């Protein structure tokens, strides 16, 4: 199997396992078998749902990704962090104050993609 296919397969396996763990934990929470709020020290497990986006982003950056995959991963991580801050009013910030950050992030993403297309770095190696 070529290196890139093998790398993508291992990233998908890790992502699949993470989603199974998250889903199992949420199901056990709903069945009152475990109490994630107490276990994790948060007020509501539902206030932490944007962390799923952070996990997706980290999954995209596993095993020496291409420049494009790094950009996608950073975008997902930013989105998850922004949603978490806005929903939970971290530092008293909400969507009302933070929405311009999405425009800035979109601009950074456009620049990143243009540089990634011209990049000679593929799968962690200079070609």
N, C-alpha and C positions, 0 to 999 in steps of 0.2 A: 504494500500500500504506500503511495507517495506520502512524503512528509506532511504536506498541507492537509491532506485528507485525514491522516492519522491524528494530527493536531486538532482539527475540527471535531473529530469523533470524541477525543478525550474531553474537550470543552463541553460538548453536548452531554456526555455522561455525567460530568460534574454538575452541570445545570439541572439535569434530570433528577439527580440525587438530592440537590438542594430543594427543588420544588416538592419532592416527595416528603422530605423532612418538614418543610414549612406546612404543607397540606395536612400531614399527620398531626403536627402540633396544634394546628387550628381546629381540626376535627376533635381531638381529645379535649381541647378547651370547650368546644360546644357541647360535648357529652359530659362535661363536669368531671372529667377524670384528672385533669391537671388545671392549674390556674396560672396562666402565662403572665398575667398582670403582676402577681406576687413573685413569681419566679424570675421575671425579667426586671422587676422594679419600675414598671411604667403604669400610668393611670388607666390606659385602655389599649388593648392589643390592636384595636382598629385605628388608633392614632398613629401606629407604626407601619401601616400598609405601604407607604412610599418606599420603604426599605427594599421591597421587592425589585424596584427599578435599579437600586444600587447593586443588588445581587446580579441582575441581568447585565449591567455594565461591567462588573468584575468578571463575569463569565466570558464576555467578549474579549477581554484582555488577557485571558489565560494562555499560557504556552507560547510566548513570543509571537504576538499577532502582527498583522500587517499594519501599516500606518492608517489605513482606512478603518480597520477594526479598533485601533486605539481611539480614534476620533469618535466612533460609535459608542464605545465603552464609556468614554468621558462624558458624552452627551447624556447617556442613560443615568450615570452617577450624578451628574448635575441635576437632572430632572427629578430624581428621587430625593436628593438633598433639598432642592427648592420646594418641592411639595411638602416634605416633612417640616421644614421651617415655617412655611406659610400656614399649614393646617394646624400645627401645634403652637403657633404664635411665639416661636423662640425669639428672644430679645424684643418681644412685643411687635414682631413683624407679621404681616398678613399678606394676602394676595394684593390688597390695595396698595401696599408699599413696594412689593417686590416684583410686580409684573414686568417692569422694564428689564429685569435681569434675563427674561426669556428672549427678548429682542437682542440683547447683547450676546447671549449664548448662541443664538441662531447665526448672528454675524460671524462669530468665532468659528462656528461649524462650517459655514460657507468657505471661509479662508482655509481652514484645516483641510477640507476636501480638495480644494484647488492645489494645495501643496502636496497632499497625499497622492494625487493623480500623477504628479511630476516626480514623485519620490522614487529613488532607486532602491529603497529598502523594502524587501519582500520577505515575509515570514522570518524576520529577525536577521536577515543576511543582506549585505550589499551586493547587488547584482549588476 
